[in-house]
Amino acid sequence: MIFNEKLRQTGENISMGFKMSYPEKVGGLKGEYWVKLYDRQGHLLAERHNNNIIVNTASVLIARLLKDNSEPSGGITYLAMGTGGVGWDLQNPPQPTTSQTILENEIARKAFSTEDVTFIDPDTGNPTIVPTNVVDFTATFAETEAVGPLVEMGLFGGDATDLLDSGTEVNYRTFPVINKTNSMTLTIIFRITA
């Protein structure tokens, strides 16, 4: 018995010299967001910050981009806002899940321009022109856009267009209601860290 144990240990020690082990996954995506609601005069009415959920279909979009940079034509291109599902408690909507693929009731979306997407220095938190593993996506909904009792939002890319519910969802978040009227402006920053 002692001989067998010594033989097993010797075999393990020898194989450790020739066998290399690598983790199956390296890192992962993490998301967070900031919401700021302003009145017509530019006064801050409400502010929120929280984490968001990176959904399962985000990996599909990443794989598509890795396979062929011509299809899809882009990464994350839209922020969508919604009023949630029928019968939802607007003050306490259901928790977001990684299986979400579209908003429950999308009412508006905003395309990101080149200026709306910024690399962030992970050490300082400041914008930088040097590519990093942190990207901010900023969208502002004007007074007449995304008006209603907002309780959900998500980032979309791939084959996303101006059409509601189009594209591949990358992340999703539900939150207690933000009652946006047509006299308010809503600015949202989504940060994705790889």
C-alpha positions in Angstrom: 0.0 0.0 0.0 2.8 2.4 0.9 4.6 1.5 -2.4 1.5 2.3 -4.4 1.0 5.6 -2.7 4.7 6.6 -3.3 4.4 5.5 -7.0 1.2 7.6 -7.4 2.9 10.7 -5.9 6.0 10.2 -8.1 3.8 10.0 -11.1 2.0 13.2 -10.2 5.3 15.0 -9.5 6.7 13.9 -12.9 3.5 14.9 -14.8 3.5 18.3 -13.1 6.8 19.0 -14.7 5.4 18.4 -18.2 1.7 19.2 -17.9 0.5 22.8 -17.8 -2.9 23.7 -16.6 -4.9 26.7 -17.8 -8.1 28.2 -16.5 -11.1 27.6 -18.8 -12.3 31.2 -18.5 -10.2 34.3 -18.2 -12.0 37.2 -16.6 -15.5 38.0 -17.5 -17.8 40.9 -18.3 -19.1 43.1 -15.5 -21.6 45.9 -15.9 -22.7 48.9 -13.9 -24.8 52.0 -14.7 -25.5 55.6 -13.6 -28.9 57.3 -14.1 -29.4 61.0 -13.8 -32.8 62.7 -14.3 -33.0 66.4 -14.9 -35.8 69.0 -15.0 -36.2 71.5 -17.8 -33.9 73.9 -16.0 -31.1 71.3 -15.7 -31.6 70.7 -12.0 -30.8 67.1 -10.9 -34.1 65.4 -9.8 -32.8 61.9 -9.2 -29.6 59.9 -9.4 -29.0 56.2 -9.2 -26.0 53.9 -9.5 -26.0 50.1 -9.5 -24.7 46.9 -11.2 -26.4 45.5 -14.2 -26.7 41.9 -15.5 -24.6 40.7 -18.5 -27.1 38.4 -20.3 -26.3 35.0 -21.9 -26.6 36.4 -25.5 -23.7 38.8 -24.9 -21.3 35.8 -25.4 -23.1 35.1 -28.7 -22.4 38.6 -29.9 -18.8 38.4 -28.8 -18.4 35.1 -30.7 -19.9 36.6 -33.8 -17.5 39.6 -33.7 -14.5 37.3 -33.1 -15.5 35.0 -36.0 -16.0 37.6 -38.7 -15.6 41.4 -38.2 -18.0 42.1 -41.1 -21.0 40.3 -39.6 -22.4 41.7 -37.4 -21.2 45.2 -38.4 -20.9 46.5 -34.9 -20.8 45.7 -31.2 -23.1 47.6 -28.8 -25.1 50.2 -30.7 -28.3 51.0 -28.8 -29.7 51.7 -25.3 -33.3 50.6 -24.9 -35.8 51.7 -22.3 -39.0 50.0 -21.2 -42.0 50.0 -18.9 -41.9 46.4 -17.9 -44.3 43.5 -17.9 -48.1 43.6 -17.4 -48.9 43.5 -13.7 -45.4 44.4 -12.5 -45.0 46.2 -9.2 -43.4 49.4 -10.5 -41.7 50.1 -7.2 -40.3 46.5 -6.9 -40.0 45.0 -10.4 -38.8 41.4 -10.8 -35.0 40.9 -10.6 -33.2 40.8 -13.9 -32.0 37.5 -15.2 -29.2 36.4 -17.5 -31.8 34.7 -19.8 -33.4 38.0 -20.9 -33.2 38.5 -24.7 -35.4 41.6 -25.1 -37.1 44.1 -22.8 -40.6 43.1 -21.6 -42.1 46.3 -23.0 -39.6 48.5 -24.9 -40.9 52.0 -25.6 -37.8 53.8 -26.8 -34.2 53.3 -27.9 -31.3 55.6 -28.5 -28.3 54.9 -30.9 -24.8 55.6 -29.7 -22.7 57.9 -31.7 -18.9 57.6 -31.7 -18.7 60.4 -29.1 -21.1 58.5 -26.8 -18.7 55.5 -26.5 -15.6 56.2 -24.4 -12.6 54.1 -23.2 -12.1 54.6 -19.4 -8.7 54.4 -17.7 -9.3 51.6 -15.1 -6.8 53.2 -12.6 -8.1 56.8 -12.7 -11.7 56.4 -13.9 -11.0 59.1 -16.5 -11.8 59.0 -20.2 -8.9 58.0 -22.4 -8.2 57.6 -26.1 -6.0 54.6 -25.4 -8.1 51.4 -25.7 -8.6 49.7 -22.3 -10.8 47.0 -20.9 -13.4 49.5 -19.6 -15.9 51.2 -21.9 -18.7 53.7 -21.1 -21.8 54.0 -23.3 -23.7 57.3 -22.7 -27.2 58.1 -23.9 -29.4 61.1 -23.2 -33.1 60.9 -23.8 -34.5 64.4 -24.5 -37.8 65.7 -23.0 -40.1 64.1 -25.5 -38.2 60.7 -25.7 -38.7 57.7 -23.4 -41.6 59.3 -21.6 -43.4 57.0 -19.2 -43.0 54.9 -16.1 -39.5 53.4 -16.8 -38.5 50.2 -15.0 -36.2 48.3 -17.4 -33.3 49.0 -19.7 -30.8 47.2 -21.8 -27.9 47.5 -24.2 -28.3 46.0 -27.7 -25.9 45.3 -30.6 -25.2 43.0 -33.5 -27.9 43.5 -36.0 -29.8 46.1 -33.8 -31.6 48.9 -35.6 -34.0 51.7 -34.7 -36.8 49.1 -34.6 -37.9 48.2 -31.1 -36.8 44.7 -29.9 -34.2 44.3 -32.6 -30.6 43.1 -32.1 -28.7 41.0 -29.6 -29.1 42.0 -26.0 -25.8 42.4 -24.1 -27.1 43.5 -20.7 -30.3 44.1 -18.8 -31.5 45.8 -15.7 -34.8 46.4 -13.9 -35.1 49.1 -11.2 -37.8 51.0 -9.2 -39.8 53.2 -11.4 -38.5 56.5 -12.9 -41.5 58.5 -13.9 -40.1 60.5 -16.8 -42.3 63.3 -18.1 -42.0 65.3 -21.2 -40.3 68.1 -19.2 -37.4 65.9 -18.1 -34.1 64.8 -19.6 -32.7 61.4 -18.7 -28.9 60.6 -19.0 -27.7 57.0 -18.6 -24.1 55.8 -18.5 -23.6 52.0 -18.9 -20.0 50.9 -18.1 -18.8 47.5 -19.3 -15.6 46.1 -17.9 -14.0 43.1 -19.5 
